[in-house]
């Protein structure tokens, strides 16, 4: 026997309710429509009769007033025409019993009155006839008014009757609908409750529970799908242990293959896993560490003691403490490790342990040392040719009276650049020795506009040789207190970078103007520009960017420029230039 469908049951019950509602509508709506039409027709006819009687009364009253004024002959035709027209309307609109006889009497008496007035002289009076006609018209009005009230009463009674019929019909539908809903609810609640209980059992790993046959087709399909799901979950449950073991071995293999030391510490501080690299670094056997508190491992290895003390220091410093590096002698050479404790979290951000990583940064530190040695070597090797060049320039300076003005200008430029390059080599040597003192500046009144103009003139020859347009927009700016030599070096470095990165037929613009109570210096070029993600790093030491950098450059220029600007109480930043290239902006305070 085929299982009945819940959909068909619900559909049949719904159709039965809809059929009952339609039958009620078929029974009641035509009656309401007919009643409404009859009432409208009756009320309209009574209203027309009342309006006709009122107009006839007005016509007779106007004629009576004219008779008293001696103008009855003039008003007779108009009043008679009006009366006749409205009487004709009344004769085609009889609705009440006795209304035709009353209308005929009014018509006869009125015509008789009109004839008498036409034959009488100006002083004749017919007040009695007018009064009689007014009484008859009032009777006609009252007859139709009473008919309107009777129609209203009939409509009220019928409306009340229909209201009760609709009320009882709706009550029957509600009772029937409630019975159907109750039956369906009872039929559905039991299998759904059983399904909920079985699902709750599945969540408690009771995968052997099954659902039996159901009364309706849809619920039977759900039961079959649930049983299939329970069977698959039971199969997965059997495979779960093997899968967990496999995943655990895979994770252990990944951790063991790392070149960094990894120690997993649970919430209570107990070591739950440690890889081979970590055991070599800490000088402890894996079997001794597992299950023991990391702070109380049974070893006196100096490596373990240094790592434990550094970890405690990080814990006291909180999340804002910087990472700590430790120098350890491992595998026959010195290594540098960075301690990186990483809290492990699970649902609701609950911490369940710490992952301690000993990251080997030996290669990076070797690179830093190599770069430092390179900087020291370069700066030392530069000193000799710079000293020789400066001495040669000083010797030429003794012959200054015999030189042309152009050669004197070039000689002064050579001497100034030699002094700046010597200061740069000193800074490089200090950096290589680890001595990075703060920039010291001589405080004197300087004009940024004059400094920018002087530097631009020195770079004009190089710009012409490269076929680059060098433009200046120097406005009148207030003086500031600072070191003219170091500020000149700032402008020289920015212009030198702009000239290096600007292609042939490009343009460089240097501008100075007042800005927000201070002084703003801008150097813009039409070169390839700087990517947005690199703009925050170009002022770091040894930072290089783009393809225009010269081979062997150390990447210190902008870092030193930033130090000089900040030593003057200002700031420097870079933006994208309009169209193409970069725009370096220096903001300095004014002399207050």
C-alpha positions as CSV (number, residue, x, y, z in Angstrom):
1,X,0.0,0.0,0.0
2,X,1.4,3.4,-1.0
3,X,2.2,5.8,1.8
4,X,-0.1,8.9,1.6
5,X,1.5,12.2,0.8
6,X,1.4,15.0,3.3
7,X,1.3,17.5,0.5
8,X,-1.9,16.0,-0.9
9,X,-3.5,16.0,2.5
10,X,-2.7,19.6,3.1
11,X,-3.8,20.5,-0.4
12,X,-7.1,18.7,0.0
13,X,-7.9,20.4,3.3
14,X,-7.0,23.8,1.8
15,X,-9.2,23.2,-1.2
16,X,-12.1,22.2,1.0
17,X,-11.8,25.4,3.0
18,X,-11.5,27.5,-0.2
19,X,-14.6,25.7,-1.6
20,X,-16.6,26.6,1.5
21,X,-15.5,30.2,1.3
22,X,-16.5,30.4,-2.4
23,X,-19.9,28.9,-1.7
24,X,-20.5,31.5,1.0
25,X,-19.5,34.2,-1.4
26,X,-21.8,32.8,-4.2
27,X,-24.7,32.8,-1.8
28,X,-24.2,36.2,-0.2
29,X,-22.6,38.4,-2.7
30,X,-25.4,38.4,-5.3
31,X,-27.9,39.2,-2.6
32,X,-25.8,42.1,-1.3
33,X,-25.4,43.3,-4.9
34,X,-29.1,43.2,-5.6
35,X,-30.0,44.9,-2.4
36,X,-27.5,47.6,-3.1
37,X,-28.9,48.2,-6.6
38,X,-32.5,48.3,-5.4
39,X,-31.8,50.6,-2.6
40,X,-29.8,52.9,-4.9
41,X,-32.6,53.0,-7.5
42,X,-35.3,53.7,-4.9
43,X,-33.4,56.3,-3.1
44,X,-32.5,58.0,-6.4
45,X,-36.1,58.1,-7.6
46,X,-37.3,59.5,-4.2
47,X,-34.5,62.1,-4.3
48,X,-35.5,63.2,-7.8
49,X,-39.2,63.5,-6.8
50,X,-38.3,65.6,-3.8
51,X,-36.0,67.8,-5.9
52,X,-38.8,68.2,-8.5
53,X,-41.4,69.2,-5.8
54,X,-39.0,71.7,-4.4
55,X,-38.4,73.4,-7.7
56,X,-42.1,73.4,-8.5
57,X,-42.8,75.0,-5.1
58,X,-40.1,77.7,-5.8
59,X,-41.7,78.5,-9.2
60,X,-45.2,78.9,-7.5
61,X,-43.7,81.0,-4.7
62,X,-41.9,83.3,-7.2
63,X,-45.2,83.7,-9.1
64,X,-47.1,84.5,-5.8
65,X,-44.5,87.2,-4.9
66,X,-44.8,88.7,-8.4
67,X,-48.6,88.8,-8.1
68,X,-48.3,90.8,-4.8
69,X,-46.0,93.2,-6.7
70,X,-48.4,93.5,-9.6
71,X,-46.0,91.7,-12.0
72,X,-47.9,88.4,-12.3
73,X,-48.3,88.8,-16.0
74,X,-44.5,89.2,-16.5
75,X,-43.6,86.1,-14.4
76,X,-46.4,83.8,-15.5
77,X,-44.7,82.4,-18.5
78,X,-41.4,81.7,-16.8
79,X,-43.0,80.2,-13.7
80,X,-45.4,78.1,-15.7
81,X,-42.5,76.8,-17.9
82,X,-40.4,75.9,-14.9
83,X,-43.3,74.2,-13.1
84,X,-44.3,72.2,-16.3
85,X,-40.7,71.0,-16.8
86,X,-40.3,69.7,-13.3
87,X,-43.9,68.2,-13.3
88,X,-42.9,66.2,-16.4
89,X,-39.9,64.9,-14.5
90,X,-42.2,63.8,-11.7
91,X,-44.6,62.1,-14.0
92,X,-41.8,59.8,-15.3
93,X,-40.6,59.0,-11.7
94,X,-43.5,57.5,-9.8
95,X,-42.3,55.1,-7.0
96,X,-44.9,55.2,-4.2
97,X,-48.6,54.2,-3.9
98,X,-50.9,57.2,-4.4
99,X,-48.1,59.3,-5.9
100,X,-49.6,59.4,-9.5
101,X,-53.0,60.7,-8.2
102,X,-51.4,63.3,-6.0
103,X,-49.2,64.5,-8.8
104,X,-52.2,64.6,-11.2
105,X,-54.1,66.8,-8.7
106,X,-51.2,69.1,-8.3
107,X,-50.8,69.4,-12.0
108,X,-54.5,70.1,-12.6
109,X,-54.8,72.7,-9.8
110,X,-51.6,74.4,-10.9
111,X,-52.7,74.7,-14.6
112,X,-56.1,76.0,-13.4
113,X,-54.3,78.6,-11.3
114,X,-52.1,79.7,-14.2
115,X,-55.1,80.1,-16.4
116,X,-57.0,82.3,-13.8
117,X,-53.9,84.5,-13.2
118,X,-53.6,85.0,-17.0
119,X,-57.2,86.2,-17.1
120,X,-57.2,88.3,-13.9
121,X,-56.2,92.0,-13.6
122,X,-53.1,93.3,-11.8
123,X,-54.8,93.6,-8.4
124,X,-56.2,90.1,-8.2
125,X,-55.0,87.8,-5.4
126,X,-54.9,83.9,-5.4
127,X,-53.3,83.3,-2.0
128,X,-55.6,80.4,-1.1
129,X,-54.8,78.5,-4.3
130,X,-51.1,79.0,-3.8
131,X,-51.4,77.8,-0.2
132,X,-53.3,74.7,-1.3
133,X,-50.7,73.8,-4.0
134,X,-47.9,74.3,-1.4
135,X,-49.6,71.9,0.9
136,X,-49.9,69.3,-1.8
137,X,-46.3,69.7,-2.8
138,X,-45.2,69.3,0.9
139,X,-47.3,66.1,1.0
140,X,-45.5,64.8,-2.0
141,X,-42.2,65.6,-0.4
142,X,-43.1,63.9,2.8
143,X,-44.4,60.8,0.9
144,X,-41.0,60.3,-0.8
145,X,-39.0,61.2,2.3
146,X,-40.9,58.6,4.3
147,X,-40.1,56.1,1.5
148,X,-36.4,56.9,1.8
149,X,-36.5,56.2,5.5
150,X,-38.3,52.9,4.9
151,X,-35.7,51.9,2.3
152,X,-32.9,52.7,4.8
153,X,-34.6,50.6,7.4
154,X,-34.9,47.7,5.0
155,X,-31.3,48.0,4.1
156,X,-30.3,48.0,7.8
157,X,-32.3,44.9,8.5
158,X,-30.9,43.0,5.5
159,X,-27.3,44.2,6.3
160,X,-27.7,42.9,9.9
161,X,-29.0,39.6,8.6
162,X,-26.1,39.2,6.2
163,X,-23.7,40.2,8.9
164,X,-24.9,37.3,11.1
165,X,-24.8,34.9,8.1
166,X,-21.2,35.9,7.4
167,X,-20.2,35.7,11.1
168,X,-21.6,32.2,11.4
169,X,-20.0,31.2,8.1
170,X,-16.6,32.6,9.2
171,X,-16.9,30.9,12.6
172,X,-17.6,27.6,10.8
173,X,-14.5,28.1,8.6
174,X,-12.4,29.0,11.7
175,X,-13.6,25.9,13.5
176,X,-12.9,23.7,10.5
177,X,-9.5,25.3,9.8
178,X,-8.6,24.9,13.5
179,X,-9.5,21.3,13.4
180,X,-7.5,20.7,10.2
181,X,-4.5,22.5,11.7
182,X,-4.7,20.6,15.0
183,X,-4.9,17.3,13.1
184,X,-1.9,18.1,10.9
185,X,0.1,19.5,13.9
186,X,-0.6,16.3,15.9
187,X,0.3,14.2,12.9
188,X,3.6,16.1,12.3
189,X,4.7,16.7,15.9
190,X,5.3,13.1,16.8
191,X,7.6,12.1,13.9
192,X,9.4,15.5,14.1
193,X,10.0,15.0,17.9
194,X,11.3,11.5,17.2
195,X,13.6,12.9,14.5
196,X,14.9,15.6,17.0
197,X,15.6,12.9,19.6
198,X,17.5,10.8,17.1
199,X,19.5,13.9,16.0
200,X,20.3,14.7,19.6
201,X,21.6,11.1,19.9
202,X,23.8,11.5,16.9
203,X,25.3,14.7,18.4
204,X,26.1,12.5,21.5
205,X,27.8,9.9,19.2
206,X,24.9,7.5,19.3
207,X,25.1,6.7,15.6
208,X,23.3,3.3,15.9
209,X,19.9,5.0,16.3
210,X,17.5,4.7,13.4
211,X,14.0,6.0,12.4
212,X,11.1,3.6,11.6
213,X,8.5,3.9,8.8
214,X,6.4,7.1,8.7
215,X,2.8,7.8,8.0
216,X,3.4,10.3,5.2
217,X,5.6,10.1,2.1
218,X,7.6,13.2,2.8
219,X,8.4,12.2,6.4
220,X,9.3,8.7,5.2
221,X,11.8,10.2,2.8
222,X,13.3,12.2,5.7
223,X,13.5,9.0,7.8
224,X,15.3,7.1,5.0
225,X,17.8,10.0,4.5
226,X,18.4,10.2,8.2
227,X,19.1,6.5,8.4
228,X,21.6,6.7,5.5
229,X,23.3,9.6,7.3
230,X,23.5,7.7,10.5
231,X,25.1,4.7,8.7
232,X,27.7,7.0,7.1
233,X,28.4,8.7,10.4
234,X,28.9,5.3,12.0
235,X,31.4,4.5,9.3
236,X,33.2,7.8,9.8
237,X,33.3,7.2,13.5
238,X,35.1,3.9,12.9
239,X,37.6,5.7,10.6
240,X,38.0,8.7,12.9
241,X,40.7,7.3,15.2
242,X,42.8,6.2,12.2
243,X,42.4,9.6,10.6
244,X,43.4,11.4,13.8
245,X,46.5,9.2,14.2
246,X,47.4,10.0,10.6
247,X,46.9,13.7,11.0
248,X,49.0,13.7,14.2
249,X,51.9,11.9,12.5
250,X,51.6,14.3,9.5
251,X,51.8,17.4,11.8
252,X,54.7,15.9,13.7
253,X,56.5,15.2,10.4
254,X,56.0,18.9,9.3
255,X,57.3,20.2,12.7
256,X,60.3,17.9,12.6
257,X,61.2,19.0,9.1
258,X,61.4,22.7,10.1
259,X,64.8,24.3,10.4
260,X,63.6,26.2,13.5
261,X,63.1,24.9,17.0
262,X,59.5,24.3,17.9
263,X,58.2,23.7,21.5
264,X,54.5,23.2,22.2
265,X,53.5,24.1,25.7
266,X,50.0,23.5,27.0
267,X,47.9,25.9,29.3
268,X,49.6,24.5,32.4
269,X,53.1,25.1,31.1
270,X,53.8,21.4,30.3
271,X,55.7,20.5,27.2
272,X,53.5,18.4,24.9
273,X,55.7,18.3,21.9
274,X,59.3,19.3,21.0
275,X,61.1,18.8,17.7
276,X,64.6,17.6,17.2
277,X,66.1,21.0,16.4
278,X,64.7,22.3,19.7
279,X,66.2,19.5,21.6
280,X,69.6,20.2,20.0
281,X,69.3,23.9,20.8
282,X,68.2,23.4,24.4
283,X,70.5,20.4,25.1
284,X,67.8,18.1,26.4
285,X,66.4,14.7,25.3
286,X,62.8,14.7,23.9
287,X,61.7,11.9,26.3
288,X,62.8,14.0,29.3
289,X,61.0,17.2,28.1
290,X,57.6,15.7,27.2
291,X,55.2,15.8,30.1
292,X,57.4,18.1,32.2
293,X,57.0,21.8,33.0
294,X,59.1,23.9,30.6
295,X,60.2,26.1,33.5
296,X,61.5,23.1,35.5
297,X,63.2,20.8,33.0
298,X,65.8,18.6,34.5
299,X,68.8,20.1,32.7
300,X,71.5,22.6,33.5
301,X,72.3,23.4,29.9
302,X,73.3,27.1,29.5
303,X,71.3,27.2,26.3
304,X,68.1,26.1,28.1
305,X,68.7,28.5,31.0
306,X,69.2,31.5,28.6
307,X,66.1,30.6,26.6
308,X,64.0,30.1,29.8
309,X,65.1,33.5,31.2
310,X,64.4,35.2,27.9
311,X,60.9,33.6,27.8
312,X,60.2,34.8,31.3
313,X,61.3,38.3,30.4
314,X,58.9,38.3,27.4
315,X,56.0,37.1,29.6
316,X,56.6,39.9,32.1
317,X,56.8,42.5,29.2
318,X,53.4,41.4,27.9
319,X,52.3,41.5,24.3
320,X,54.1,44.8,23.7
321,X,57.6,43.4,24.6
322,X,60.0,43.2,21.7
323,X,61.3,39.8,20.5
324,X,64.5,38.7,22.2
325,X,67.5,37.3,20.3
326,X,69.9,34.9,21.9
327,X,73.4,33.8,20.7
328,X,74.0,30.1,21.1
329,X,76.8,27.8,19.9
330,X,75.1,25.0,18.1
331,X,76.5,22.5,15.5
332,X,80.1,23.8,15.8
333,X,79.4,27.5,15.2
334,X,77.6,30.5,16.7
335,X,73.9,30.8,15.8
336,X,71.4,33.6,16.4
337,X,67.9,32.6,17.4
338,X,64.8,34.8,17.9
339,X,62.3,33.7,20.5
340,X,58.8,34.0,19.2
341,X,56.1,32.8,21.7
342,X,52.8,32.5,20.0
343,X,49.6,32.0,22.1
344,X,47.3,29.4,20.6
345,X,43.5,30.0,20.7
346,X,40.4,28.1,20.0
347,X,36.6,28.9,20.1
348,X,35.6,32.1,22.0
349,X,39.3,33.2,21.9
350,X,40.1,30.8,24.7
351,X,43.9,30.1,25.0
352,X,44.9,26.5,25.3
353,X,48.7,26.8,25.1
354,X,51.7,28.5,23.7
355,X,53.9,27.7,20.6
356,X,57.5,28.6,21.3
357,X,59.5,29.1,18.1
358,X,63.3,29.4,18.1
359,X,63.8,31.0,14.7
360,X,67.3,30.8,13.2
361,X,68.2,34.2,11.9
362,X,71.9,33.5,11.6
363,X,72.0,34.1,7.9
364,X,70.3,37.5,8.2
365,X,72.8,38.6,10.9
366,X,75.6,37.4,8.7
367,X,74.2,39.6,5.9
368,X,74.0,42.6,8.3
369,X,77.6,42.1,9.3
370,X,78.7,41.8,5.7
371,X,76.8,45.0,4.8
372,X,78.3,46.8,7.8
373,X,81.8,45.7,6.8
374,X,81.1,46.9,3.2
375,X,80.0,50.3,4.4
376,X,83.0,50.6,6.7
377,X,85.4,49.6,3.8
378,X,83.7,52.0,1.3
379,X,83.8,54.9,3.7
380,X,87.4,54.3,4.6
381,X,88.5,53.9,1.0
382,X,86.6,57.2,0.1
383,X,88.6,59.2,2.7
384,X,91.9,59.1,0.8
385,X,90.6,60.4,-2.6
386,X,88.4,62.9,-0.9
387,X,91.3,64.2,1.1
388,X,93.4,64.4,-2.1
389,X,90.6,66.2,-4.0
390,X,90.1,68.7,-1.2
391,X,93.9,69.4,-1.0
392,X,94.0,70.0,-4.7
393,X,91.0,72.3,-4.6
394,X,92.7,74.3,-1.8
395,X,95.8,74.6,-3.8
396,X,93.8,75.9,-6.7
397,X,92.1,78.3,-4.4
398,X,95.5,80.1,-3.9
399,X,95.4,80.9,-7.6
400,X,91.9,82.3,-7.3
401,X,92.8,85.9,-8.4
402,X,94.1,84.6,-11.7
403,X,91.0,82.5,-12.4
404,X,87.9,83.5,-14.4
405,X,84.6,84.1,-12.5
406,X,83.2,80.9,-14.0
407,X,86.1,78.8,-12.8
408,X,86.0,80.5,-9.3
409,X,82.3,79.5,-9.1
410,X,83.1,75.9,-10.0
411,X,86.0,75.8,-7.5
412,X,83.7,76.9,-4.7
413,X,81.2,74.3,-5.7
414,X,84.0,71.6,-5.6
415,X,85.1,72.7,-2.1
416,X,81.5,72.7,-0.7
417,X,80.8,69.2,-2.2
418,X,84.1,67.9,-0.8
419,X,83.1,69.1,2.6
420,X,79.7,67.5,2.4
421,X,81.2,64.2,1.1
422,X,83.7,64.1,3.9
423,X,80.9,64.6,6.4
424,X,79.0,61.7,4.7
425,X,81.9,59.4,4.9
426,X,82.3,60.2,8.6
427,X,78.6,59.4,9.1
428,X,79.1,56.1,7.3
429,X,82.0,55.2,9.5
430,X,80.0,55.9,12.6
431,X,77.2,53.8,11.3
432,X,79.5,50.9,10.5
433,X,81.0,51.1,14.1
434,X,77.4,51.0,15.5
435,X,77.7,54.7,16.5
436,X,74.5,56.4,15.4
437,X,74.4,59.7,17.3
438,X,71.6,62.1,16.9
439,X,72.1,64.8,14.3
440,X,73.5,68.0,15.8
441,X,72.7,71.3,14.0
442,X,74.1,74.8,14.3
443,X,71.3,77.2,15.1
444,X,71.4,80.3,12.9
445,X,68.9,82.3,10.9
446,X,68.7,80.9,7.4
447,X,66.6,81.5,4.4
448,X,65.3,78.3,2.9
449,X,64.5,80.1,-0.4
450,X,68.1,81.2,-0.8
451,X,69.5,77.8,0.0
452,X,67.1,76.1,-2.5
453,X,68.2,78.7,-5.2
454,X,71.9,78.1,-4.6
455,X,71.6,74.3,-4.8
456,X,69.4,74.5,-7.9
457,X,72.1,76.6,-9.6
458,X,74.8,74.0,-8.8
459,X,72.6,71.3,-10.4
460,X,71.8,73.3,-13.4
461,X,74.8,72.1,-15.4
462,X,74.1,68.4,-14.7
463,X,70.4,69.0,-15.6
464,X,71.4,70.5,-19.0
465,X,73.8,67.7,-19.7
466,X,71.1,65.2,-19.1
467,X,68.6,67.3,-21.1
468,X,66.3,67.6,-18.1
469,X,64.3,70.8,-17.4
470,X,65.1,72.2,-13.9
471,X,62.4,74.8,-12.8
472,X,62.2,76.8,-9.6
473,X,59.2,78.4,-7.9
474,X,60.8,80.1,-4.9
475,X,58.4,82.4,-3.0
476,X,59.3,84.8,-0.2
477,X,59.4,82.7,2.9
478,X,60.0,83.7,6.6
479,X,63.4,82.8,8.0
480,X,64.0,79.8,10.3
481,X,66.7,78.8,12.6
482,X,68.9,75.9,11.5
483,X,72.1,74.6,10.0
484,X,72.6,76.0,6.5
485,X,75.1,73.3,5.6
486,X,72.9,70.4,6.6
487,X,69.8,72.0,5.1
488,X,71.8,72.5,1.9
489,X,72.7,68.8,1.9
490,X,69.0,68.0,2.3
491,X,68.1,69.9,-0.9
492,X,71.2,68.5,-2.7
493,X,70.2,64.9,-1.9
494,X,66.6,65.4,-3.0
495,X,67.6,67.1,-6.2
496,X,70.3,64.5,-6.9
497,X,67.8,61.7,-6.5
498,X,65.3,63.5,-8.7
499,X,68.0,63.9,-11.4
500,X,69.1,60.3,-11.1
501,X,65.5,58.9,-11.6
502,X,64.2,61.5,-14.2
503,X,64.6,60.3,-17.8
504,X,65.9,62.4,-20.6
505,X,63.5,65.3,-21.7
506,X,61.9,65.0,-18.2
507,X,61.2,67.8,-15.7
508,X,62.3,68.6,-12.2
509,X,60.6,71.3,-10.1
510,X,61.8,72.8,-6.8
511,X,59.4,75.0,-4.9
512,X,59.4,76.8,-1.5
513,X,56.5,78.7,0.0
514,X,54.8,79.5,3.3
515,X,52.4,76.7,4.5
516,X,50.2,76.6,7.6
517,X,52.5,78.8,9.7
518,X,55.6,77.1,8.6
519,X,57.8,76.6,5.5
520,X,57.2,74.0,2.8
521,X,59.9,72.8,0.4
522,X,58.9,70.6,-2.5
523,X,61.0,68.6,-5.0
524,X,59.0,67.0,-7.8
525,X,60.2,64.9,-10.7
526,X,58.7,63.2,-13.7
527,X,60.4,59.9,-13.2
528,X,58.8,56.4,-12.8
529,X,57.5,57.2,-9.3
530,X,57.4,55.1,-6.1
531,X,54.8,52.4,-5.5
532,X,52.4,53.3,-2.7
533,X,53.4,50.2,-0.7
534,X,57.1,51.3,-0.7
535,X,56.6,54.9,0.4
536,X,56.6,54.1,4.0
537,X,60.0,52.3,3.8
538,X,62.2,54.5,1.6
539,X,63.4,56.6,4.6
540,X,64.8,53.6,6.3
541,X,68.5,52.9,6.3
542,X,69.8,50.8,3.3
543,X,66.5,51.1,1.6
544,X,66.6,51.2,-2.2
545,X,63.8,51.4,-4.8
546,X,63.2,51.7,-8.5
547,X,65.5,50.8,-11.4
548,X,67.4,54.0,-11.5
549,X,69.6,53.4,-8.5
550,X,73.3,53.4,-9.2
551,X,75.1,50.2,-8.5
552,X,76.8,50.2,-5.2
553,X,74.7,52.9,-3.6
554,X,74.2,52.3,0.1
555,X,70.6,53.5,0.5
556,X,71.5,56.0,3.3
557,X,70.7,59.3,1.7
558,X,67.1,59.6,2.5
559,X,67.6,58.2,6.0
560,X,70.1,60.9,6.7
561,X,67.9,63.5,5.1
562,X,65.1,62.4,7.5
563,X,67.3,62.7,10.5
564,X,68.4,66.2,9.5
565,X,64.8,67.4,8.9
566,X,63.6,65.9,12.2
567,X,66.6,67.5,14.0
568,X,65.3,70.9,12.8
569,X,61.8,70.0,14.2
570,X,60.3,69.3,10.8
571,X,59.0,66.3,8.9
572,X,59.5,64.8,5.4
573,X,57.2,62.6,3.4
574,X,56.6,61.6,-0.3
575,X,53.5,61.7,-2.5
576,X,52.7,60.8,-6.1
577,X,53.3,63.7,-8.4
578,X,50.6,65.0,-10.7
579,X,50.7,62.7,-13.8
580,X,53.9,60.8,-13.1
581,X,56.9,60.8,-10.8
582,X,57.3,61.6,-7.1
583,X,57.0,64.7,-5.0
584,X,59.1,64.9,-1.8
585,X,57.8,67.4,0.7
586,X,59.7,68.9,3.6
587,X,57.8,71.0,6.3
588,X,60.0,73.2,8.6
589,X,58.9,75.5,11.4
590,X,59.5,79.3,11.1
591,X,61.8,81.2,13.4
592,X,59.5,82.5,16.2
